[in-house]
């Protein structure tokens, strides 16, 4: 959670006695000064009040309350005091959050940082035992709430709202679209069961089930579905692929596949019913000729660190857990690695509109670093038959560097439904999952025609 401060809160009675006497003398002196200044011009009174307000922010609290000998000395704005240290890891992660809060909410509340390693008396004066510690003061300088350890931006703002502080334009805007802006007019057999993308007739894959044929846009999406099935894994005999040159279906078990690399560095898969034709294509276009078993091994080589679905590294978010590398098949699953592993993670994602980099680090189940700070998440959701919000799947989740990019992307995808949330909220939803829920995440029973 934080770092303990050995000796920082030890009570030295003699020193406290001296401090107490000093504080009493200070109150007397201030009282005398105020009395002497009564009756003087308004300008002089305003100057004195301004000086006292400035000094009150720096005075250590007495009994965890800011010293306020008069109404004029009260803090004009609510105040957040963070007591930490420059070299404490959670404190360093708090630093950019505090800096951004100070900028975003200037005029709403004050933000003050005190380094207790450079100023050890402050730890005793504020009565802290762990760093970082955040203390919330009202406009009268009275402590309203304190928290020990790392505290995320969203948690800080939520606490201010609980205390009745108006945050104004700095609050995140709510944006959602839970009904499609336009109906999906595509024929059902032209939509991929897994990703909802358009099916290219040359790469179509078909899974035959008791309930009917299930179509995929490629063998890759079939393997994603295969890796998501808890029970009843389909046999290879039930899978058909499309011959790249002839355009006719062929049994996957007897097909030959040219496994290459496309212009976007993603793998390409071309199926052929004739091994000789596959070899000729390989000699012309490059790649490797594989049989079904070898193709399956390739396709299932990389899986999501949260839900275990098959994923291409080029499509995934890179996730680091204590120096080890894994992947998140989507942005939400990438955050879910923190919940599954119960460890801090670093996520490297991309803006779904522009491809710009978005970096996220977690600490104790909260977002500790977000670059850029304006980044937001799109949680693909819809309403089920009972009116409850449910996920629309891994392919419908995304990060964006700012709200403007998200709205542009939503406008370009009229059938997309979901809501804009902060990345902290997205992480919090994952951290609430139980181990049992995580084990069932993104799993499907049997494929059935939509």
Secondary structure, DSSP 8 states (H G I E B T S, - for coil): --EE-TTTT---HHHHHHHHHHHHHHHHHHHHHHHHHTTS-HHHHHHHHHHHHHHHTTS--BTTB---SSGGGS-SSEEEEEEE-TT-HHHHHHHHHHHHHHHHTTTTEEEEEEETTTSHHHHHHTT--EESEEEEE-TTS-EEEEEES---HHHHHHHHHHTT---GGGS---EEE-S-SS---S-GGGB-TTT--B--TTT-EEEEETTEEEEESSHHHHHHHHHHBSS----GGGEEEEBTTT--EEEGGG-EEEEEE-TTS-EEEEEESSHHHHHHHHHHH--EEE-HHHHHHHHTSSB-TTT--B--GGGSEEEEETTEEEEESSHHHHHHHHHHHTS-EEEEEEBTTT--EEEEEEETTEEEEEESTT-EEEEEEEE-TTS-EEE--GGG-EEESSHHHHHHHHHH-TT--EEEE-HHHHHHHHHT--HHHHHHTT-BSS----
